[in-house]
Amino acid sequence: MNSQLSPSAEKVQRSLKEAGFDFQVIELPQTTRSAQEAARAVGCLVEQIVKSLIFRTKESNRAILILVSGANRVNEIKVSSSLGEPIEKADAEFVREKTGFSIGGVPPLGHREKLETLVDEDLLNYEVIWAAAGTPNAVFSLSPQDLLKITGGKVISVK
């Protein structure tokens, strides 16, 4: 383990190892809070950044993790239809309660509870993608196929 990582990034690194993956979490000196900042920091296209967005179902109050290409916006009506109930963007308190992480650093794994996960089909267009790793400046790279294995996510069109 990399003892240089912050506690949240270390938690993600541990979760990756426990899931059987040896991806390396890195913490950068600059923020990767937005997809544009992350792409600049790691030297990739914005489309290769995985935005980990938490939505709340309005009726059952479940947390839904939507992993979205950095260039895309979630069409809430389309995703609500796919889920069979309306969704709304979750607030910071709900995100922390369900994931254990703050907005801007939510990783695709290592959450407090198992989350239903949807994966933007556009992420499958790239060999390498970059996901958040627990803090606004921690990331790791992986393939879209590994993202699906890690999360058990369902591929959908989110835009």
FIKOLFI-294835 format. One line per 3 residues: for each residue x, y, z of C-alpha. Coordinates in nm, 4 decimals, always signed. Example, Ala and Ser with C-alpha at 12.3 -4.5 7.8 and 13.67 -1.06 7.14 Angstrom:
2
+1.2300/-0.4500/+0.7800  +1.3670/-0.1060/+0.7140 .
This chain:
159
+0.0000/+0.0000/+0.0000  +0.1061/+0.3543/-0.0623  +0.1365/+0.5147/+0.2806 .
+0.1643/+0.8540/+0.1101  -0.2062/+0.8530/+0.0250  -0.4656/+1.0443/+0.2246 .
-0.7051/+0.8255/+0.4293  -0.9880/+0.8462/+0.1710  -0.7582/+0.7640/-0.1212 .
-0.6017/+0.4818/+0.0824  -0.9523/+0.3407/+0.1409  -1.0073/+0.3324/-0.2365 .
-0.6663/+0.1704/-0.2920  -0.7558/-0.0960/-0.0343  -1.0976/-0.1533/-0.1961 .
-0.9322/-0.2018/-0.5360  -0.6897/-0.4562/-0.3918  -0.9716/-0.6403/-0.2109 .
-1.1624/-0.6542/-0.5409  -0.8582/-0.8205/-0.7009  -0.7267/-0.5245/-0.8997 .
-0.3803/-0.3697/-0.8837  -0.4642/-0.0248/-1.0187  -0.2575/+0.2468/-0.8555 .
-0.4340/+0.5415/-0.6939  -0.2405/+0.8629/-0.7421  -0.2897/+1.1958/-0.5714 .
-0.2076/+1.4972/-0.7825  -0.0986/+1.8411/-0.6650  -0.3858/+2.0011/-0.8585 .
-0.7570/+1.9414/-0.8137  -0.9454/+1.6921/-1.0278  -1.2855/+1.7956/-0.8911 .
-1.4304/+1.8741/-1.2361  -1.3950/+1.6560/-1.5448  -1.2067/+1.9361/-1.7235 .
-0.9602/+1.9727/-1.4354  -0.9096/+1.5964/-1.4162  -0.8485/+1.5658/-1.7916 .
-0.5911/+1.8463/-1.7795  -0.4201/+1.6914/-1.4769  -0.3791/+1.3430/-1.6255 .
-0.3405/+1.4442/-1.9909  -0.6454/+1.2800/-2.1453  -0.9688/+1.3785/-2.3161 .
-1.2582/+1.5023/-2.1011  -1.4585/+1.2111/-2.2430  -1.2170/+0.9664/-2.0705 .
-1.2978/+1.1026/-1.7240  -1.5512/+0.9019/-1.5226  -1.7843/+1.1339/-1.3322 .
-1.9263/+0.9449/-1.0322  -2.2653/+1.1044/-0.9770  -2.5028/+1.0070/-0.6996 .
-2.8736/+1.0430/-0.7604  -3.1576/+0.9724/-0.5199  -3.4732/+0.7941/-0.6241 .
-3.7677/+1.0134/-0.5259  -4.0027/+0.7321/-0.4198  -3.7798/+0.4659/-0.2600 .
-3.5007/+0.7040/-0.1476  -3.2286/+0.4759/-0.2876  -2.8846/+0.5968/-0.3916 .
-2.8049/+0.5360/-0.7582  -2.4453/+0.5706/-0.8790  -2.4246/+0.6866/-1.2386 .
-2.0771/+0.6685/-1.3925  -2.0782/+0.9227/-1.6730  -1.8294/+1.0232/-1.9402 .
-1.6849/+1.3641/-1.8487  -1.8314/+1.5241/-2.1616  -2.1889/+1.4092/-2.0961 .
-2.4782/+1.5273/-1.8845  -2.7295/+1.2867/-1.7338  -3.0764/+1.3047/-1.8869 .
-3.2737/+1.2536/-1.5645  -3.5995/+1.1819/-1.7471  -3.4388/+0.9085/-1.9588 .
-3.2630/+0.7481/-1.6595  -3.5791/+0.7746/-1.4457  -3.7678/+0.5888/-1.7179 .
-3.4998/+0.3182/-1.7233  -3.5190/+0.2798/-1.3428  -3.8972/+0.2911/-1.3276 .
-3.9067/+0.5814/-1.0824  -3.8024/+0.9475/-1.0816  -3.4527/+1.0484/-0.9722 .
-3.2975/+1.3724/-0.8571  -2.9414/+1.4821/-0.7917  -2.8465/+1.3949/-0.4328 .
-2.7296/+1.6588/-0.1872  -2.3871/+1.6486/-0.0187  -2.5185/+1.4972/+0.3050 .
-2.6979/+1.2114/+0.1251  -2.3852/+1.1423/-0.0864  -2.1594/+1.1227/+0.2196 .
-2.4123/+0.9099/+0.4127  -2.4484/+0.6536/+0.1316  -2.0905/+0.6462/-0.0004 .
-1.8628/+0.7643/+0.2800  -1.7085/+1.0151/+0.0387  -1.7621/+1.3824/-0.0425 .
-1.8889/+1.5144/-0.3748  -1.5900/+1.5732/-0.6026  -1.4069/+1.2607/-0.4925 .
-1.6669/+0.9811/-0.5053  -1.4989/+0.6692/-0.6473  -1.6774/+0.3905/-0.8372 .
-1.6227/+0.1448/-0.5473  -1.5550/+0.1286/-0.1729  -1.8861/+0.2802/-0.0675 .
-2.0558/+0.2377/+0.2709  -2.3312/+0.0386/+0.1057  -2.3772/-0.1488/-0.2219 .
-2.5152/+0.0945/-0.4782  -2.7135/+0.0220/-0.7896  -2.4764/+0.1394/-1.0628 .
-2.5404/+0.2587/-1.4161  -2.2506/+0.3073/-1.6588  -2.2594/+0.5533/-1.9491 .
-2.2231/+0.3577/-2.2743  -1.9937/+0.6310/-2.4099  -1.7196/+0.5265/-2.1638 .
-1.6878/+0.1999/-2.3594  -1.5385/+0.3952/-2.6525  -1.1994/+0.4313/-2.4810 .
-0.9174/+0.1935/-2.3935  -0.8282/+0.3858/-2.0777  -1.0541/+0.5907/-1.8525 .
-0.9849/+0.7768/-1.5270  -1.1997/+0.7605/-1.2134  -1.2028/+0.9533/-0.8867 .
-1.0343/+0.7863/-0.5916  -1.1802/+0.9342/-0.2755  -1.0576/+1.2953/-0.2749 .
-1.0828/+1.5909/-0.5162  -0.7264/+1.5251/-0.6362  -0.7009/+1.1433/-0.6297 .
-0.7572/+0.9326/-0.9426  -0.6800/+0.5952/-1.0962  -0.6897/+0.4655/-1.4522 .
-0.8559/+0.1489/-1.5746  -1.0333/+0.0023/-1.8761  -1.4097/+0.0351/-1.9229 .
-1.4351/-0.3452/-1.8991  -1.2639/-0.3372/-1.5582  -1.4987/-0.0581/-1.4488 .
-1.7912/-0.2884/-1.5289  -1.6283/-0.5757/-1.3354  -1.5543/-0.3552/-1.0326 .
-1.9031/-0.2068/-1.0120  -2.1320/-0.4716/-1.1574  -2.2847/-0.1733/-1.3358 .
-2.5462/-0.1849/-1.6101  -2.4485/-0.0095/-1.9349  -2.7076/+0.2443/-2.0508 .
-2.7378/+0.5587/-2.2579  -2.7480/+0.8415/-2.0027  -2.7658/+1.1465/-2.2310 .
